[in-house]
Amino acid sequence: MISRLHQLYRQTVVPELKKQYGLTNTLAVPTIKKIVLNVGFGKHLKDPKHEETVMLTLERISGQHPVKTKAKKSVAAFKLRQGMVIGASVTLRGERMWEFLDKFVNVTLARVRDFHGIPATSMGKSGSITIGIKENIVFPEIRSDEIEHLHGLEVTIVTSTNDQPLAQSLLKHLGFPFSTI
């Protein structure tokens, strides 16, 4: 079953972007390739309860089992050893990605305190955008009375284009609230 946002993309966004940028081929229109949710353990590196909370939170938010990320190098200043678990991440693709994106844009961002839109500077030159969420309780799947540890997370949305204005136009058409300031 096709999600609401994916249907909007196919029926409305693709024709508008083709017309706006003079694209003749439908496959030349950029799309969302994947969404990566990432949480670093930070100062709670050695706290197994915090690690468990992060893993459960990511699983609830995404509907997928998260993967633990490990340190690539040892860094003495941060008391890190190569191979230590330093975070967790989930990569969403396909319909699950479109459903998450719909919920993220229309529900989650509206629940963020003091939210005035996504700054255009958070858009990378490669056409991807990373949005930092300070508190995990803004997601509707997370109940505030069940959470012992609050933590933030990064949501990275990767598009199929390297053209920054085209990627930003795609996200605007999908309903992303960019700030005007």
ChimeraX attribute file (.defattr): number of C-alpha atoms within 10 A of each C-alpha:
attribute: neighborCount
match mode: 1-to-1
recipient: residues
	/A:1	4
	/A:2	12
	/A:3	16
	/A:4	11
	/A:5	19
	/A:6	21
	/A:7	12
	/A:8	14
	/A:9	19
	/A:10	12
	/A:11	11
	/A:12	13
	/A:13	23
	/A:14	21
	/A:15	15
	/A:16	16
	/A:17	19
	/A:18	17
	/A:19	11
	/A:20	11
	/A:21	10
	/A:22	9
	/A:23	15
	/A:24	11
	/A:25	8
	/A:26	12
	/A:27	10
	/A:28	13
	/A:29	20
	/A:30	22
	/A:31	19
	/A:32	21
	/A:33	16
	/A:34	18
	/A:35	24
	/A:36	17
	/A:37	21
	/A:38	22
	/A:39	22
	/A:40	20
	/A:41	19
	/A:42	11
	/A:43	9
	/A:44	14
	/A:45	16
	/A:46	13
	/A:47	10
	/A:48	10
	/A:49	12
	/A:50	17
	/A:51	22
	/A:52	10
	/A:53	16
	/A:54	26
	/A:55	20
	/A:56	15
	/A:57	20
	/A:58	23
	/A:59	17
	/A:60	16
	/A:61	17
	/A:62	19
	/A:63	13
	/A:64	14
	/A:65	15
	/A:66	21
	/A:67	15
	/A:68	17
	/A:69	17
	/A:70	15
	/A:71	14
	/A:72	13
	/A:73	11
	/A:74	13
	/A:75	11
	/A:76	8
	/A:77	6
	/A:78	9
	/A:79	8
	/A:80	17
	/A:81	15
	/A:82	11
	/A:83	12
	/A:84	16
	/A:85	18
	/A:86	21
	/A:87	21
	/A:88	21
	/A:89	22
	/A:90	22
	/A:91	17
	/A:92	21
	/A:93	15
	/A:94	13
	/A:95	14
	/A:96	17
	/A:97	21
	/A:98	23
	/A:99	18
	/A:100	19
	/A:101	23
	/A:102	19
	/A:103	15
	/A:104	19
	/A:105	14
	/A:106	13
	/A:107	14
	/A:108	19
	/A:109	19
	/A:110	16
	/A:111	14
	/A:112	16
	/A:113	10
	/A:114	7
	/A:115	11
	/A:116	14
	/A:117	14
	/A:118	19
	/A:119	13
	/A:120	13
	/A:121	11
	/A:122	13
	/A:123	19
	/A:124	16
	/A:125	14
	/A:126	14
	/A:127	19
	/A:128	23
	/A:129	22
	/A:130	18
	/A:131	15
	/A:132	15
	/A:133	17
	/A:134	14
	/A:135	14
	/A:136	23
	/A:137	21
	/A:138	19
	/A:139	21
	/A:140	15
	/A:141	14
	/A:142	16
	/A:143	11
	/A:144	14
	/A:145	7
	/A:146	8
	/A:147	13
	/A:148	10
	/A:149	14
	/A:150	13
	/A:151	19
	/A:152	15
	/A:153	20
	/A:154	16
	/A:155	20
	/A:156	18
	/A:157	21
	/A:158	20
	/A:159	23
	/A:160	16
	/A:161	20
	/A:162	15
	/A:163	15
	/A:164	17
	/A:165	13
	/A:166	18
	/A:167	26
	/A:168	20
	/A:169	16
	/A:170	23
	/A:171	20
	/A:172	13
	/A:173	17
	/A:174	18
	/A:175	13
	/A:176	19
	/A:177	18
	/A:178	16
	/A:179	12
	/A:180	9
	/A:181	8
